Amino acid sequence: MSSAAKLACEPKTVPDNPGLDEIRARLTRTNINEKTLLATDYLNHFNELVMVLDLIPDMPDCLEDAREWVPKSYEEHFADSQFSDATLAIEAYANAPPEYKVPFETTVERLNRYIPRFLDRIDEAIKSGDPGFLSHETTTASQTLQRLMDVVSALINGEQPTMGQESVDALLDI
């Protein structure tokens, strides 16, 4: 193994951040992960949309409600939420280790980018008048979003996602 390859495999050292220990201490007994400094409550933002998508086959007018959904950044979600530790969640997020924060943000950005495509496909299915096609499109959108939310959840909890990048790319190849 070359010396460059060995360096790439070695754990990266993170500069000391004394404030990080203080933040982690404040996370005890909260729903914010002490390792990643991220909170699964953020997923509620996407769960709302998935619930609406699941209603569309029986109530196609719910597509209008789904189209009213807008992406929110992590900070925006907590600033607008009733989460009891919202301020702490925002502070912790600002200090989240990049090995968790970067893949988290990348996956969330993908979720946000693909949602309009799913909604457009559902709209086409509604216009087709074919209930089977509509059911297929809403189920596909709902299940795909849920799988990506599972990846985000794993990242929030400091776990390795069960889907590799190639799988995520294939899943989103719509």
C-alpha positions as CSV (number, residue, x, y, z in Angstrom):
1,M,0.0,0.0,0.0
2,S,1.4,3.4,-0.9
3,S,2.0,6.0,1.8
4,A,-0.7,8.2,0.3
5,A,-3.2,5.3,0.5
6,K,-2.1,4.6,4.1
7,L,-2.7,8.2,5.0
8,A,-6.2,8.1,3.3
9,C,-7.1,5.1,5.5
10,E,-5.9,6.5,8.8
11,P,-8.4,8.2,11.0
12,K,-8.4,12.0,10.6
13,T,-7.7,13.9,13.7
14,V,-10.2,16.6,14.6
15,P,-8.8,19.8,16.2
16,D,-9.8,20.2,19.8
17,N,-12.9,22.2,20.3
18,P,-13.5,22.7,24.0
19,G,-17.0,24.1,23.3
20,L,-17.9,20.8,21.7
21,D,-17.6,19.0,25.0
22,E,-19.8,21.6,26.6
23,I,-22.4,21.2,23.9
24,R,-22.3,17.4,24.1
25,A,-22.8,17.6,27.9
26,R,-26.0,19.7,27.3
27,L,-27.4,17.0,24.9
28,T,-27.9,14.5,27.7
29,R,-31.6,13.6,28.0
30,T,-32.4,15.3,24.7
31,N,-33.3,13.7,21.3
32,I,-30.1,15.1,19.8
33,N,-27.4,12.5,19.2
34,E,-24.4,13.3,21.3
35,K,-22.0,11.8,18.7
36,T,-23.3,13.5,15.6
37,L,-25.0,16.5,17.2
38,L,-27.9,15.9,14.9
39,A,-31.6,15.3,15.7
40,T,-34.0,12.8,14.1
41,D,-36.8,15.4,14.6
42,Y,-35.7,16.9,11.4
43,L,-37.2,13.9,9.6
44,N,-40.6,15.1,10.6
45,H,-40.4,17.7,7.9
46,F,-40.2,14.9,5.3
47,N,-42.7,12.6,7.1
48,E,-45.4,15.2,6.6
49,L,-44.9,15.0,2.9
50,V,-44.8,11.2,2.8
51,M,-48.1,11.1,4.8
52,V,-49.7,13.4,2.2
53,L,-48.4,11.3,-0.7
54,D,-50.0,8.2,0.8
55,L,-53.4,9.9,0.7
56,I,-53.2,10.8,-3.0
57,P,-54.5,7.6,-4.6
58,D,-57.8,8.0,-2.6
59,M,-57.8,11.8,-2.7
60,P,-56.0,13.1,-5.7
61,D,-56.7,16.7,-4.6
62,C,-54.1,16.1,-1.9
63,L,-51.5,16.7,-4.6
64,E,-52.1,20.4,-4.1
65,D,-51.2,20.0,-0.5
66,A,-48.1,18.1,-1.4
67,R,-47.1,20.8,-3.8
68,E,-47.3,23.4,-1.0
69,W,-44.6,21.5,0.9
70,V,-41.3,23.4,0.6
71,P,-37.8,22.2,1.6
72,K,-36.5,23.6,4.8
73,S,-32.9,23.6,6.0
74,Y,-32.2,22.0,9.3
75,E,-32.0,25.4,11.0
76,E,-35.3,26.5,9.4
77,H,-37.1,23.4,10.5
78,F,-36.1,23.8,14.1
79,A,-36.6,27.6,14.1
80,D,-40.2,26.9,13.0
81,S,-40.8,23.8,15.1
82,Q,-42.2,23.2,18.6
83,F,-39.3,21.0,19.4
84,S,-38.4,21.6,23.0
85,D,-34.7,21.7,22.3
86,A,-34.9,23.6,19.0
87,T,-32.3,26.3,20.0
88,L,-29.9,23.6,21.2
89,A,-30.5,21.6,18.0
90,I,-29.5,24.6,15.9
91,E,-26.4,25.3,18.0
92,A,-25.4,21.6,17.9
93,Y,-25.9,21.5,14.2
94,A,-23.5,24.4,13.7
95,N,-20.8,22.3,15.4
96,A,-21.7,18.9,14.0
97,P,-18.6,16.9,12.9
98,P,-18.2,17.0,9.1
99,E,-18.0,13.2,8.8
100,Y,-21.7,13.2,9.7
101,K,-22.9,16.6,8.6
102,V,-21.6,16.5,5.0
103,P,-23.2,13.2,4.0
104,F,-26.3,14.3,5.9
105,E,-26.6,17.5,4.0
106,T,-25.8,15.7,0.7
107,T,-28.6,13.2,1.2
108,V,-31.1,15.9,2.3
109,E,-30.2,17.9,-0.8
110,R,-30.9,14.9,-2.9
111,L,-34.3,14.4,-1.2
112,N,-35.2,18.0,-1.8
113,R,-34.1,17.9,-5.5
114,Y,-36.1,14.8,-6.3
115,I,-39.4,15.6,-4.6
116,P,-40.6,17.9,-7.4
117,R,-39.9,15.2,-9.9
118,F,-42.0,12.7,-7.9
119,L,-44.8,15.3,-7.7
120,D,-44.7,15.8,-11.4
121,R,-44.9,12.1,-12.0
122,I,-47.8,11.8,-9.7
123,D,-49.5,14.7,-11.5
124,E,-49.1,12.8,-14.8
125,A,-50.6,9.7,-13.2
126,I,-53.6,11.7,-12.0
127,K,-54.1,13.1,-15.4
128,S,-53.9,9.7,-17.0
129,G,-57.0,8.6,-15.1
130,D,-55.4,5.2,-14.4
131,P,-55.8,4.4,-10.7
132,G,-53.2,1.6,-10.9
133,F,-50.6,4.0,-12.4
134,L,-51.4,6.6,-9.8
135,S,-51.1,4.0,-7.0
136,H,-47.8,2.9,-8.5
137,E,-46.3,6.4,-8.7
138,T,-47.4,7.4,-5.2
139,T,-46.1,4.2,-3.7
140,T,-42.8,4.5,-5.6
141,A,-42.4,8.1,-4.4
142,S,-43.3,7.3,-0.8
143,Q,-41.1,4.2,-0.6
144,T,-38.1,6.0,-2.2
145,L,-38.4,9.0,0.1
146,Q,-38.7,6.6,3.1
147,R,-35.6,4.7,2.1
148,L,-33.7,8.0,1.7
149,M,-35.0,9.1,5.1
150,D,-33.7,5.8,6.5
151,V,-30.3,6.8,5.2
152,V,-30.6,10.3,6.8
153,S,-31.7,8.7,10.1
154,A,-28.7,6.4,10.1
155,L,-26.4,9.3,9.5
156,I,-28.1,11.3,12.3
157,N,-27.6,8.3,14.6
158,G,-23.9,7.9,13.7
159,E,-24.4,4.7,11.8
160,Q,-23.3,3.7,8.4
161,P,-26.2,3.9,6.0
162,T,-27.5,0.6,4.7
163,M,-27.4,2.1,1.1
164,G,-24.2,2.9,-0.6
165,Q,-23.9,5.9,-2.9
166,E,-24.4,3.7,-6.0
167,S,-27.7,2.3,-4.6
168,V,-28.9,5.8,-3.7
169,D,-28.1,7.0,-7.3
170,A,-29.9,4.0,-8.8
171,L,-32.9,4.5,-6.6
172,L,-33.1,8.1,-7.7
173,D,-32.6,7.4,-11.4
174,I,-36.1,8.5,-12.3
